[in-house]
Amino acid sequence: MDTGLVFGMEPPPPGQVANFVNPDSDGYKIIVLNVVMLVVTAIVTALRLYTRIYIVKKNLALDDYFLLAGWVQVFFGPVP
């Protein structure tokens, strides 16, 4: 029995209409948030390294190299 209606796994809640043709998307919000957080992490990382090298006047230690490696991993994505 074909009613011509399209449903997902369950019918939508009362008062809601299923929209499979042009659903709402928040994808652009996720992209904007990722870019903002990447800029924030770049600034914090740069400030930490600047502080370590020029203000504290110490050489970079192992934790700084791990910080840089982690930030590169975040920026460029996982290495295959």
N, CA, C and O of each residue as an XYZ file, in Angstrom:
320
protein
N       0.843     -1.162      0.000
C       0.000      0.000      0.000
C       0.894      1.232      0.000
O       1.534      1.530      1.008
N       0.945      1.945     -1.107
C       1.775      3.137     -1.260
C       0.924      4.372     -1.005
O      -0.024      4.653     -1.738
N       1.281      5.113      0.057
C       0.527      6.320      0.385
C       1.144      7.559     -0.242
O       0.528      8.625     -0.229
N       2.363      7.438     -0.798
C       3.029      8.583     -1.406
C       3.767      9.441     -0.396
O       4.382     10.438     -0.773
N       3.723      9.079      0.873
C       4.419      9.840      1.906
C       5.811      9.263      2.116
O       6.010      8.053      2.016
N       6.758     10.120      2.402
C       8.122      9.679      2.665
C       8.401      9.872      4.150
O       8.229     10.964      4.691
N       8.828      8.809      4.789
C       9.146      8.865      6.206
C      10.555      8.368      6.427
O      11.106      7.634      5.606
N      11.136      8.775      7.549
C      12.423      8.241      7.968
C      12.198      6.954      8.724
O      11.298      6.176      8.408
N      13.016      6.742      9.713
C      12.854      5.547     10.538
C      11.534      5.592     11.296
O      10.868      4.572     11.469
N      11.166      6.787     11.745
C       9.911      6.987     12.451
C       9.255      8.237     11.884
O       9.939      9.100     11.334
N       7.965      8.341     12.009
C       7.326      9.576     11.558
C       7.774     10.752     12.438
O       8.177     10.544     13.583
N       7.708     11.968     11.920
C       8.141     13.125     12.714
C       7.243     13.341     13.919
O       6.106     12.869     13.940
N       7.746     14.053     14.928
C       6.925     14.327     16.105
C       5.713     15.174     15.753
O       5.696     15.829     14.711
N       4.712     15.169     16.599
C       3.527     15.991     16.319
C       3.895     17.470     16.191
O       4.648     18.004     17.005
N       3.364     18.110     15.180
C       3.640     19.517     14.938
C       4.845     19.762     14.053
O       5.118     20.912     13.708
N       5.577     18.724     13.673
C       6.754     18.850     12.812
C       6.451     18.237     11.445
O       5.611     17.345     11.323
N       7.147     18.730     10.423
C       6.985     18.212      9.066
C       8.328     17.673      8.602
O       9.352     18.343      8.736
N       8.323     16.464      8.056
C       9.556     15.882      7.532
C       9.969     16.626      6.269
O       9.137     16.887      5.400
N      11.249     16.969      6.165
C      11.769     17.684      5.008
C      13.030     16.981      4.533
O      14.130     17.282      4.997
N      12.869     16.047      3.609
C      13.994     15.303      3.078
C      14.540     15.919      1.795
O      15.592     15.498      1.315
N      13.860     16.892      1.239
C      14.286     17.501     -0.016
C      15.312     18.597      0.237
O      16.355     18.621     -0.416
N      15.036     19.508      1.176
C      15.933     20.625      1.461
C      16.011     20.812      2.984
O      15.439     21.763      3.517
N      16.709     19.918      3.679
C      16.741     20.016      5.141
C      17.598     21.190      5.614
O      18.500     21.640      4.909
N      17.302     21.673      6.810
C      18.100     22.737      7.395
C      19.509     22.215      7.656
O      19.703     21.041      7.970
N      20.489     23.108      7.521
C      21.874     22.716      7.731
C      22.582     23.751      8.589
O      22.399     24.955      8.411
N      23.386     23.272      9.513
C      24.227     24.138     10.334
C      25.697     23.934      9.987
O      26.575     24.253     10.788
N      25.966     23.409      8.809
C      27.342     23.116      8.411
C      28.238     24.327      8.392
O      29.408     24.231      8.763
N      27.721     25.468      7.969
C      28.537     26.671      7.905
C      28.951     27.124      9.308
O      30.028     27.693      9.480
N      28.112     26.878     10.297
C      28.460     27.244     11.673
C      29.643     26.410     12.168
O      30.506     26.914     12.887
N      29.676     25.156     11.787
C      30.774     24.286     12.191
C      32.075     24.741     11.544
O      33.118     24.744     12.198
N      32.030     25.123     10.277
C      33.225     25.584      9.588
C      33.737     26.881     10.217
O      34.938     27.024     10.448
N      32.834     27.826     10.496
C      33.231     29.085     11.119
C      33.851     28.829     12.486
O      34.879     29.420     12.814
N      33.249     27.967     13.281
C      33.775     27.656     14.600
C      35.157     27.010     14.504
O      36.041     27.336     15.296
N      35.355     26.106     13.557
C      36.666     25.482     13.373
C      37.732     26.506     13.013
O      38.844     26.449     13.537
N      37.410     27.438     12.129
C      38.375     28.460     11.732
C      38.709     29.364     12.908
O      39.876     29.682     13.133
N      37.702     29.779     13.656
C      37.930     30.647     14.821
C      38.816     29.930     15.844
O      39.771     30.521     16.350
N      38.521     28.696     16.149
C      39.309     27.970     17.142
C      40.727     27.695     16.648
O      41.660     27.669     17.451
N      40.905     27.491     15.360
C      42.243     27.297     14.813
C      43.068     28.570     14.960
O      44.255     28.507     15.281
N      42.453     29.714     14.729
C      43.150     30.991     14.905
C      43.497     31.204     16.380
O      44.598     31.651     16.700
N      42.574     30.888     17.265
C      42.830     31.044     18.704
C      43.990     30.150     19.137
O      44.871     30.598     19.870
N      44.002     28.901     18.697
C      45.091     28.002     19.082
C      46.420     28.460     18.494
O      47.461     28.298     19.130
N      46.402     29.027     17.292
C      47.641     29.540     16.698
C      48.185     30.706     17.515
O      49.392     30.799     17.735
N      47.308     31.588     17.961
C      47.743     32.735     18.762
C      48.305     32.275     20.106
O      49.358     32.744     20.537
N      47.600     31.359     20.761
C      48.062     30.865     22.069
C      49.391     30.131     21.924
O      50.285     30.301     22.753
N      49.528     29.325     20.890
C      50.780     28.606     20.664
C      51.919     29.575     20.396
O      53.010     29.414     20.943
N      51.681     30.571     19.571
C      52.721     31.563     19.271
C      53.108     32.343     20.522
O      54.290     32.604     20.744
N      52.134     32.715     21.337
C      52.434     33.441     22.571
C      53.244     32.589     23.544
O      54.158     33.090     24.199
N      52.916     31.324     23.639
C      53.680     30.453     24.531
C      55.124     30.326     24.069
O      56.045     30.417     24.881
N      55.328     30.117     22.776
C      56.691     29.979     22.266
C      57.460     31.292     22.381
O      58.648     31.291     22.704
N      56.790     32.406     22.119
C      57.422     33.719     22.272
C      57.848     33.936     23.720
O      58.958     34.395     23.989
N      56.960     33.602     24.643
C      57.273     33.755     26.056
C      58.455     32.880     26.451
O      59.341     33.322     27.183
N      58.470     31.656     25.975
C      59.552     30.728     26.345
C      60.895     31.205     25.789
O      61.912     31.128     26.479
N      60.906     31.694     24.559
C      62.178     32.037     23.911
C      62.671     33.426     24.318
O      63.843     33.586     24.658
N      61.789     34.438     24.287
C      62.243     35.814     24.450
C      62.061     36.380     25.863
O      62.841     37.237     26.279
N      61.070     35.929     26.595
C      60.849     36.493     27.924
C      61.552     35.655     28.993
O      62.272     36.196     29.832
N      61.347     34.340     28.964
C      61.992     33.457     29.930
C      63.433     33.185     29.512
O      64.273     32.844     30.344
N      63.709     33.336     28.242
C      65.040     33.130     27.652
C      65.586     31.721     27.899
O      66.732     31.536     28.306
N      64.728     30.746     27.638
C      65.143     29.349     27.698
C      64.986     28.735     26.321
O      64.193     29.194     25.499
N      65.750     27.701     26.094
C      65.602     26.961     24.847
C      64.302     26.167     24.890
O      63.745     25.908     25.957
N      63.840     25.793     23.721
C      62.631     24.974     23.667
C      62.909     23.612     24.279
O      63.953     23.009     24.031
N      61.977     23.137     25.070
C      62.110     21.836     25.720
C      61.228     20.818     25.000
O      60.570     21.133     24.009
N      61.230     19.618     25.511
C      60.475     18.537     24.889
C      58.981     18.856     24.832
O      58.317     18.555     23.840
N      58.456     19.467     25.895
C      57.034     19.794     25.904
C      56.676     20.803     24.821
O      55.569     20.768     24.284
N      57.598     21.698     24.496
C      57.336     22.664     23.421
C      57.296     21.979     22.058
O      56.487     22.326     21.198
N      58.172     21.014     21.878
C      58.162     20.278     20.612
C      56.888     19.450     20.467
O      56.336     19.335     19.372
N      56.424     18.875     21.579
C      55.150     18.157     21.530
C      53.993     19.111     21.249
O      53.054     18.763     20.533
N      54.066     20.313     21.813
C      53.049     21.331     21.540
C      53.013     21.660     20.052
O      51.944     21.704     19.443
N      54.184     21.889     19.473
C      54.247     22.190     18.038
C      53.756     21.023     17.198
O      53.021     21.222     16.230
N      54.151     19.809     17.555
C      53.707     18.632     16.803
C      52.188     18.476     16.888
O      51.538     18.142     15.897
N      51.631     18.717     18.065
C      50.180     18.627     18.219
C      49.453     19.695     17.431
O      48.411     19.431     16.832
N      50.002     20.913     17.427
C      49.341     21.984     16.687
C      49.401     21.722     15.182
O      48.424     21.957     14.471
N      50.540     21.237     14.698
C      50.648     20.890     13.272
C      49.655     19.795     12.927
O      49.043     19.815     11.859
N      49.496     18.838     13.835
C      48.523     17.756     13.624
C      47.108     18.325     13.504
O      46.335     17.897     12.648
N      46.778     19.276     14.352
C      45.446     19.894     14.309
C      45.283     20.690     13.018
O      44.233     20.625     12.377
N      46.303     21.431     12.638
C      46.198     22.297     11.468
C      46.126     21.496     10.163
O      45.277     21.772      9.315
N      46.993     20.528     10.003
C      47.061     19.801      8.734
C      46.272     18.504      8.728
O      46.135     17.881      7.675
N      45.762     18.087      9.845
C      44.995     16.853      9.897
C      45.891     15.664     10.154
O      47.114     15.793     10.203
N      45.285     14.512     10.316
C      46.073     13.311     10.629
C      46.994     12.929      9.475
O      46.649     13.059      8.301
N      48.158     12.461      9.847
C      49.117     11.996      8.845
C      48.749     10.573      8.483
O      48.628      9.722      9.364
N      48.567     10.298      7.193
C      48.148      8.935      6.802
C      49.239      7.906      7.015
O      49.037      6.725      6.734
